[in-house]
Amino acid sequence: MLPIEKRARLILNTDAKNEADDQYTIVHALLTPTFDFHGIIPAHFGSIKSKTSLRDSHDEVMKILDLMNLKDRVRVEPGAEGSMPDEKTPMASAGARLIIEEGMKDDPRPLYVAFLGPLTDMAAALLMEPRLNERNICVVWIGGGQWPVGGREYNLSNDIHAANVVMKSKVQLWQIPMSVYRMMAVSYAELMERVYDRGAIGKYLVEQLIDWNLRMHAGPIEHRSLGDTPALSVILNPNGGISEWLPAPEFNSLMNYVHTGANRPIKVYHSIDVRYILEDFYAKLNRFTRGEQELANFV
């Protein structure tokens, strides 16, 4: 087992039932011994796809934990039920309080909070406890359109106000925009060979992905982007991609970037080492099936 000082503190915020790729990232995080796992925050994904999106995400998280026999070992705290009405009104939740609790602890290691959907719960935590701006916290966000113009992007669309709160804050932010996360494509054949026969969780991961595609795509399709996986990749291997530090933009109602130059720099990724992170997932899942993989440390 890795010594505690060699583990990265992690909270995972996931709109787990939104599509079919969050599930892979959740499993990957649970199988990563480098992580000191402080909990999962199920997140809403708006009301267009479902009127009960927060509950749907929560149920999906619990299903994954159950399939991995981890249901009673991982802390799960639900996030907000919906988006912020403006940039000053926090949507308080147990998930936001978890971020505050862990962010305010006296631990020399940084706290990574990875967001696979909207930034609602991070914005709430910052508004509820402004001292988080001075803490050693790194927010990793899968979201936002292609730089430098932007435009419609799903995770951003589910809470533009929250994204602006986080962009205007002082907390460290690593952004993985749509132009990068879309490049995480895998094929059905690849998933059948590398994931499907890896126990109950492997079978479920592949079947739910194919089912989602069949329901949501009209034409022929046999691929899917595991677009949330880079949130783990940049923590495990920060140099495994091309990035640069740029002044944090803000977003207008059309989700375009507004480059005011007034905010602190954020780290924007322009590419990810796809081979590294996908092979890491396949290897860890394979070892888990054989009973050889050390899990994350659940605290």
C-alpha positions in Angstrom: 0.0 0.0 0.0 1.3 3.5 -0.9 2.2 5.7 2.0 -0.4 8.4 2.7 1.9 11.3 1.6 2.1 9.7 -1.8 -1.6 9.6 -2.4 -3.6 12.4 -4.1 -6.6 13.6 -2.1 -9.6 13.4 -4.4 -13.3 14.2 -4.4 -15.2 13.1 -7.6 -18.3 15.1 -8.7 -20.3 13.3 -11.3 -23.5 13.7 -13.3 -23.3 9.9 -13.4 -26.5 9.1 -15.3 -26.3 11.9 -17.8 -24.6 9.7 -20.5 -22.5 6.6 -20.5 -18.9 7.7 -19.8 -19.0 8.9 -16.2 -19.4 5.3 -15.2 -15.9 4.5 -16.6 -14.3 7.4 -14.8 -15.9 6.4 -11.5 -14.7 2.8 -11.8 -11.2 4.0 -12.8 -10.9 6.3 -9.8 -12.0 3.6 -7.4 -9.3 1.3 -8.9 -6.5 3.8 -8.5 -4.2 3.3 -5.5 -2.7 6.7 -5.9 -6.0 8.3 -4.8 -6.9 9.1 -1.2 -10.6 9.1 -2.0 -12.7 11.4 0.2 -16.0 10.8 -1.6 -18.3 10.9 -4.6 -20.8 13.8 -5.1 -23.6 12.8 -7.5 -24.6 15.9 -9.5 -27.6 17.1 -11.4 -27.6 17.4 -15.2 -30.4 19.9 -15.7 -34.0 19.0 -16.3 -34.2 18.5 -20.1 -33.2 14.8 -20.1 -34.7 14.1 -16.7 -36.8 15.9 -14.1 -35.0 13.9 -11.4 -31.4 14.1 -12.6 -29.8 14.4 -9.2 -31.6 11.3 -8.0 -30.7 9.5 -11.2 -27.0 10.3 -10.7 -27.1 9.2 -7.1 -28.8 5.9 -8.0 -26.2 5.2 -10.7 -23.3 5.9 -8.3 -24.8 3.4 -5.8 -25.3 0.8 -8.5 -21.6 1.0 -9.6 -20.5 0.7 -5.9 -22.8 -2.3 -5.5 -21.4 -4.0 -8.6 -17.9 -3.6 -7.2 -18.8 -4.6 -3.6 -17.9 -1.2 -2.3 -21.3 0.2 -1.3 -20.5 0.7 2.3 -16.9 1.8 1.9 -17.2 5.0 -0.1 -18.7 8.2 1.1 -21.5 9.5 -1.1 -22.9 13.0 -0.5 -25.5 14.4 -3.0 -24.9 17.7 -4.7 -27.5 20.4 -5.6 -30.8 19.5 -7.2 -30.4 22.2 -9.9 -28.4 25.1 -11.2 -27.7 28.5 -9.5 -30.3 31.2 -10.1 -27.6 33.9 -10.3 -23.9 34.3 -9.4 -24.5 35.2 -5.7 -27.0 32.5 -4.5 -25.3 29.2 -3.6 -27.2 26.0 -4.1 -26.3 24.5 -0.7 -26.0 20.7 -0.5 -24.3 17.9 1.4 -21.8 17.7 -1.5 -20.8 21.3 -1.2 -20.4 20.8 2.5 -18.1 17.8 1.8 -15.9 20.1 -0.4 -15.7 22.7 2.4 -15.0 20.0 5.1 -12.1 18.5 3.2 -10.9 21.8 1.7 -10.5 23.4 5.2 -8.5 20.5 6.7 -4.9 21.1 7.6 -3.3 18.7 5.1 -0.1 19.6 3.3 -1.4 17.8 0.2 -3.5 19.5 -2.4 -7.2 18.5 -2.6 -8.3 17.7 -6.1 -12.0 18.1 -6.9 -12.8 16.6 -10.3 -16.0 17.8 -12.0 -17.4 15.6 -14.7 -20.5 17.8 -15.2 -21.6 21.3 -14.0 -19.6 23.3 -11.5 -22.7 24.0 -9.3 -21.3 22.4 -6.1 -17.9 24.0 -6.4 -19.5 27.4 -6.8 -21.7 26.7 -3.8 -18.8 25.7 -1.6 -16.9 28.9 -2.6 -19.8 31.1 -1.8 -20.6 29.4 1.4 -16.9 29.4 2.6 -14.9 32.1 0.8 -11.7 31.0 2.7 -11.5 28.1 0.2 -10.0 30.6 -2.2 -6.9 30.6 -0.1 -6.7 26.8 0.4 -4.6 24.3 -1.5 -7.4 23.1 -3.8 -7.2 22.2 -7.5 -10.5 22.0 -9.4 -10.3 19.8 -12.5 -13.3 20.5 -14.9 -14.4 18.6 -17.9 -16.3 21.4 -19.7 -16.4 24.5 -21.8 -16.2 24.9 -25.5 -13.1 25.1 -27.8 -10.7 28.0 -27.0 -10.6 30.9 -27.6 -14.2 31.4 -28.9 -16.3 28.8 -27.0 -19.9 28.2 -27.7 -22.5 25.6 -26.6 -21.1 22.8 -24.4 -23.3 20.5 -22.4 -21.6 20.6 -18.9 -21.4 24.4 -19.1 -25.0 24.7 -20.2 -26.2 23.1 -17.0 -24.9 26.0 -14.9 -23.3 29.0 -16.6 -23.6 31.0 -13.4 -21.6 28.4 -11.4 -18.9 28.4 -14.1 -18.6 32.2 -13.8 -18.3 32.0 -10.0 -15.4 29.5 -10.3 -13.7 31.3 -13.1 -13.8 34.6 -11.1 -12.5 32.9 -8.0 -8.9 32.4 -6.8 -9.0 28.6 -6.6 -6.7 26.8 -8.9 -8.5 25.5 -12.0 -7.5 23.0 -14.7 -9.9 23.0 -17.6 -10.3 20.2 -20.2 -12.6 21.7 -22.9 -14.8 19.9 -25.4 -12.2 19.9 -28.1 -10.0 17.7 -25.9 -12.5 15.4 -24.2 -14.1 14.5 -27.5 -10.9 12.8 -28.6 -11.2 10.0 -26.0 -13.1 7.7 -28.5 -13.3 4.0 -28.0 -14.9 1.4 -30.3 -17.4 -1.3 -29.4 -14.8 -3.9 -30.5 -12.2 -2.5 -28.2 -14.6 -2.5 -25.3 -15.8 -6.0 -25.9 -12.1 -7.2 -26.0 -10.8 -5.1 -23.0 -13.8 -4.5 -20.7 -16.9 -6.7 -21.3 -15.7 -10.0 -19.7 -14.0 -8.3 -16.7 -16.6 -9.3 -14.1 -20.1 -7.8 -13.4 -18.8 -4.3 -13.5 -17.2 -4.8 -16.9 -20.3 -6.3 -18.4 -22.4 -3.4 -17.1 -20.1 -0.7 -18.3 -20.2 -2.0 -21.9 -23.9 -2.9 -22.0 -25.1 0.5 -20.6 -22.9 2.3 -23.1 -24.3 0.4 -26.1 -27.8 0.8 -24.8 -27.4 4.6 -24.4 -26.1 4.9 -28.0 -29.0 2.8 -29.3 -31.5 5.1 -27.6 -29.9 8.4 -28.3 -28.4 8.1 -31.8 -30.5 7.7 -35.0 -27.7 6.5 -37.3 -25.2 3.6 -37.2 -22.7 4.0 -34.4 -20.1 1.7 -32.8 -18.0 4.2 -30.8 -18.2 6.4 -27.7 -16.0 9.1 -26.2 -14.9 8.3 -22.7 -14.7 12.1 -22.3 -14.6 12.3 -18.5 -11.5 10.2 -18.2 -9.0 13.1 -18.7 -10.1 14.4 -15.3 -8.1 11.5 -13.8 -5.4 11.6 -16.4 -4.2 15.1 -15.6 -4.0 14.3 -11.8 -2.1 11.0 -12.4 0.1 12.5 -15.1 -0.1 16.3 -15.2 2.5 16.5 -18.0 0.6 13.9 -20.1 -0.8 16.5 -22.5 -0.2 19.9 -23.9 -1.5 22.8 -21.8 -0.9 26.4 -21.1 -1.7 28.9 -18.3 -4.2 31.6 -19.6 -6.2 34.3 -17.8 -9.5 32.8 -16.8 -12.3 33.9 -19.1 -16.0 34.3 -18.2 -19.0 33.1 -20.1 -21.9 35.0 -21.7 -25.4 33.6 -22.1 -24.4 32.0 -25.5 -21.5 30.2 -23.7 -18.8 32.1 -25.6 -15.6 32.9 -23.7 -15.4 36.6 -22.6 -11.7 37.3 -22.2 -11.6 40.2 -19.7 -8.0 39.6 -18.6 -9.2 40.4 -15.0 -9.0 36.9 -13.5 -6.2 34.7 -12.4 -4.6 32.3 -14.8 -6.0 28.8 -15.2 -4.4 25.7 -16.8 -6.1 24.9 -20.1 -5.4 21.5 -21.7 -5.2 21.4 -25.5 -4.5 17.6 -25.7 -4.3 14.5 -23.6 -2.2 11.3 -23.8 -5.1 9.1 -24.8 -3.1 5.9 -24.9 -1.7 6.3 -21.4 -5.0 6.8 -19.6 -7.1 4.2 -21.5 -4.4 1.6 -21.1 -4.2 2.4 -17.4 -7.9 1.8 -17.1 -7.9 -1.5 -18.9 -4.9 -2.8 -16.9 -6.4 -1.8 -13.6 -9.8 -3.3 -14.5 -8.1 -6.5 -15.6 -6.1 -6.8 -12.3 -9.3 -6.0 -10.3 -11.0 -8.9 -12.0 -8.1 -11.2 -11.0 -8.2 -9.9 -7.4 -4.7 -8.3 -7.8 -5.5 -4.6 -8.0 -5.0 -2.4 -5.0 -8.0 0.0 -4.6 -8.0 3.7 -3.8 -7.8 4.5 -0.1 -11.4 5.3 1.0 -11.5 7.8 3.9 
